Amino acid sequence: MPPIKDAGRDRPDAAGYRLGEPLITQAQIQGRAAEIGGLISRDMAGEELLVVGILKGAVMWMSDVVKHISLPAVRIDFMAVSSYGASTQSSGVVRILKDLDCPIEGMNVVVVEDIVDTGTTLSYLRENLLSRRPKSLRICALLDKPARRRADISVDYTGFTVDDVFIVGYGLDVDQLFRNLPYIAPVLDGA
């Protein structure tokens, strides 16, 4: 089977988008996931942990990080939130589309995001989760894009810091496309 990495670049007509060369490779992502899993294990030693993935973009990154957390009691859950709708620009209005399945009061929680861009969604989500009185709340993001930050939000565990370019792959999408790419690449032009 041919590698997925050629999807999009070799077919400039693939849904009308053309991708640039990978900015962050699968090997780099895997290495950083192992490092962050180790940091979380160290920081939460002896504690129970709930890892909350933000759908849909964080699924791949969360899966990789969780594999490297060496704690005896790790639970996972998911939330779906939206401030984009069908647009590539945040509307600033955050909606919870899927909430957690269980209460988090008194729990150690790590929220896993694909990218922290303006910070609007994550700031809202952080305040919402803090109101539920967890023991601790930390943020883990595959990508941090500080050039676009509007909200005062910090990331405890950052995979990579990126410039202000539109990127896809490894869970990040444009029109629900390219989430399956095993690397991260810029969108050069398209639809």
C-alpha distance (Angstrom), angle and dihedral (degrees) to the residues before:
residue distance angle dihedral
M1 . . .
P2 3.85 . .
P3 3.81 116.7 .
I4 3.80 117.4 -93.6
K5 3.80 89.5 -132.4
D6 3.79 91.3 87.9
A7 3.81 94.8 56.5
G8 3.79 110.6 113.6
R9 3.82 99.0 8.4
D10 3.80 94.7 64.3
R11 3.78 92.0 41.2
P12 3.79 108.1 51.0
D13 3.79 86.8 178.1
A14 3.85 92.5 59.6
A15 3.80 97.6 128.8
G16 3.79 87.4 -36.8
Y17 3.83 96.7 -69.0
R18 3.78 129.3 119.4
L19 3.79 120.6 -160.0
G20 3.78 130.4 -153.5
E21 3.78 127.0 -135.3
P22 3.82 115.8 -65.3
L23 3.80 114.3 -78.8
I24 3.80 93.9 -168.4
T25 3.79 121.1 24.7
Q26 3.76 128.9 -141.4
A27 3.81 89.9 -112.3
Q28 3.81 91.1 54.1
I29 3.81 91.0 49.1
Q30 3.80 92.5 48.4
G31 3.80 91.6 49.0
R32 3.78 93.0 49.8
A33 3.83 92.0 46.4
A34 3.81 88.9 56.2
E35 3.82 91.3 49.7
I36 3.80 93.3 48.8
G37 3.81 92.5 45.4
G38 3.80 86.7 54.9
L39 3.81 92.5 49.1
I40 3.80 91.9 50.2
S41 3.82 90.1 48.0
R42 3.81 89.9 52.3
D43 3.80 94.8 45.0
M44 3.81 93.8 47.0
A45 3.83 98.2 38.3
G46 3.79 111.1 155.5
E47 3.81 92.7 9.7
E48 3.78 135.3 106.9
L49 3.78 114.5 -117.4
L50 3.79 138.3 -156.9
V51 3.80 114.7 -159.2
V52 3.81 112.8 -159.6
G53 3.79 117.8 -161.8
I54 3.77 119.8 -157.3
L55 3.80 108.6 -135.1
K56 2.91 136.2 -94.0
G57 3.77 107.4 -2.0
A58 3.81 100.8 42.1
V59 3.81 97.9 54.8
M60 3.81 97.5 95.3
W61 3.82 94.9 42.9
M62 3.80 93.1 44.2
S63 3.79 91.4 51.2
D64 3.79 91.7 52.8
V65 3.81 95.0 46.5
V66 3.82 94.5 46.2
K67 3.82 90.5 53.9
H68 3.81 87.4 64.0
I69 3.81 98.7 47.0
S70 3.78 106.5 105.2
L71 3.79 100.5 -164.4
P72 3.81 121.7 124.4
A73 3.81 95.2 -131.5
V74 3.81 115.1 44.7
R75 3.79 121.1 151.9
I76 3.78 127.1 -176.0
D77 3.78 133.0 -151.3
F78 3.79 136.3 163.2
M79 3.78 139.7 -133.1
A80 3.78 129.2 -169.5
V81 3.79 117.6 -151.8
S82 3.76 131.6 169.4
S83 3.76 137.8 -160.5
Y84 3.79 96.6 149.6
G85 3.79 108.0 57.2
A86 3.81 106.8 -176.6
S87 3.80 92.7 -27.7
T88 3.80 132.6 95.6
Q89 3.82 89.7 -136.6
S90 3.81 122.8 74.0
S91 3.79 114.7 -112.0
G92 3.81 90.7 -153.0
V93 3.81 90.4 -126.5
V94 3.80 110.8 109.3
R95 3.79 122.2 -155.5
I96 3.80 128.2 -175.7
L97 3.79 106.4 -135.1
K98 3.83 96.3 175.0
D99 3.79 122.9 18.3
L100 3.79 130.4 -158.8
D101 3.78 118.1 -74.8
C102 3.81 94.9 -134.0
P103 3.81 139.8 29.4
I104 3.82 116.6 -91.4
E105 3.79 100.4 -158.2
G106 3.80 109.4 139.8
M107 3.82 93.5 5.8
N108 3.80 130.8 122.4
V109 3.80 105.9 -120.2
V110 3.79 131.4 -168.6
V111 3.81 113.6 -170.3
V112 3.81 112.7 -152.8
E113 3.81 118.9 -153.1
D114 3.78 131.7 177.8
I115 3.82 96.3 -139.1
V116 3.79 137.5 -1.7
D117 3.77 106.1 -147.3
T118 3.82 119.3 151.4
G119 3.81 88.7 -3.6
T120 3.81 92.0 -135.2
T121 3.79 96.1 119.4
L122 3.79 95.0 41.6
S123 3.81 92.7 47.0
Y124 3.80 90.6 53.7
L125 3.79 91.7 45.1
R126 3.80 92.7 48.2
E127 3.82 92.1 53.0
N128 3.79 91.2 45.6
L129 3.80 92.3 52.0
L130 3.82 94.0 43.5
S131 3.82 88.6 55.8
R132 3.82 86.6 62.5
R133 3.85 89.3 63.1
P134 3.80 105.2 -122.7
K135 3.80 117.9 -177.8
S136 3.81 88.7 -119.8
L137 3.79 136.5 -7.0
R138 3.78 124.6 -158.4
I139 3.80 133.5 172.3
C140 3.80 126.4 -133.5
A141 3.81 119.8 -174.3
L142 3.77 131.6 179.3
L143 3.81 90.1 -148.3
D144 3.78 134.9 22.6
K145 3.81 118.9 -163.1
P146 3.83 103.0 -174.4
A147 3.84 95.1 171.3
R148 3.82 89.6 75.8
R149 3.82 98.2 42.1
R150 3.81 115.9 137.3
A151 3.81 99.9 159.7
D152 3.79 126.7 62.0
I153 3.79 99.4 -113.1
S154 3.77 130.5 140.0
V155 3.78 129.5 -158.4
D156 3.81 118.7 -135.9
Y157 3.81 96.1 -162.9
T158 3.81 117.1 28.5
G159 3.76 123.6 -174.8
F160 3.80 98.1 -166.8
T161 3.81 138.5 -16.9
V162 3.80 112.9 -131.4
D163 3.78 136.9 -168.5
D164 3.79 123.7 -111.8
V165 3.82 97.7 -80.1
F166 3.79 128.2 123.1
I167 3.80 106.6 -106.3
V168 3.78 136.9 -178.1
G169 3.77 138.9 -173.7
Y170 3.77 137.7 72.1
G171 3.79 90.9 58.0
L172 3.81 98.7 -34.1
D173 3.78 115.0 111.8
V174 3.76 149.4 -177.4
D175 3.80 112.4 -146.1
Q176 3.85 87.9 -12.5
L177 3.83 90.3 -60.6
F178 3.81 130.3 123.8
R179 3.84 96.9 22.7
N180 3.81 87.5 124.3
L181 3.80 96.3 60.2
P182 3.83 109.3 116.7
Y183 3.82 91.3 -140.8
I184 3.81 138.6 38.8
A185 3.81 120.6 -103.0
P186 3.81 137.5 168.9
V187 3.79 122.2 -107.1
L188 3.79 104.3 -124.4
D189 3.77 98.1 -172.7
G190 3.75 141.8 -36.6
A191 3.76 151.2 122.8
